Amino acid sequence: MGRRTERVVRTGFATVVGRPNVGKSTLVNTMVGTKVSITSARPNTTRHKVRGVIHRPDAQVVLVDTPGLHRPKTALGERLNQTVAASLEDMDAVIALVDATAAVGPGDRTVLGRSLDALRRADGSGGLMVAVNKVDRAKSDQVLERLVSVAETVERLLAERHWGEAYEPAVEYFPVSAVTGAGVDALVDAVVTFLPEGPAYYPDDMVTDTPEAERVAELVREQLLVRAREELPHSIACRVTEWEWPRIRVEILVERDSQKAIVIGTGGEVLKAVGSAVRTELPPGAYLELFVRVEKHWQQRNDALDRLGY
């Protein structure tokens, strides 16, 4: 957690949750106003808890981006869900994302139920903002249908819990587009109303507390996801093994020799393209060395997951 400064504003934490690939990281980046989380069209792109900081004259909002909540098939998947659960603890607000282009399903109900459970408090504080995302890709009647459907789902979930009004968090609904920014300002305004007054947690020039080495490793993985196919995205992990500026060495783990060949590419073309793309997001003069290594079944091995920081 960052060091508090003395500026008194409304300040607190809001966790962003949702199924895989509903646009959580894109929304966080748009809300913060700069890139703090990697994004891709692949499910489960986010693997770590990432904090992004919104600075306003009247408030400082610390957003917590999380992995997609899903039915795990690997030890890695189990740990990603545990990260989501931990990120829902002691939050001032929760932003639950639902896809406007898809029907509200069991995964969405799980996300909404866990969000409500995390916000159950005797003092009635805390709020749930349900954001129906991707309105730029949905028809207006589809968006309206999704808003009605998700509101009915929340009402059923609350009725099943028999809490009574004293324990129920406030719930608000927002149609948004993480890509275009439509509706995002209203969403941020709503989050701010649930934050307590107090000193800011982070300096005004700090937009994330992600360690630089972790950020670089994630940038490499992001570029590999652009070029990966089939099951390969889930089999890739990246970590910085050496950092002696300007030299940065990043190790790329895969699970099979055939995957190693794909990641390297013919004549090393994939690694060259990845390195060139990542360097555009690093300070001038950075020398990035990429090394690919096979580590069999790392997604299922707790020792490997511990070493990789999952």
Secondary structure by P-SEA (a helix, b strand, c coil): cccccccccccbbbbbbbcccccaaaaaaaaaccccccccccccccccbbbbbbbcccbbbbbbbbccccccccaaaaaaaaaaaaaaccccbbbbbbbccccccaaaaaaaaaaaaaaccccccbbbbbbbcccccccaaaaaaaaaaaaaaaaaaaaaaccccccccbbbbbbcccccccaaaaaaaaaaaacccccccccccccccccaaaaaaaaaaaaaaaaccccccccbbbbbccccccbbbbbbbbccaaaaaaaacccaaaaaaaaaaaaaacccbbbbbbbbbbbccccccaaaaaaacc
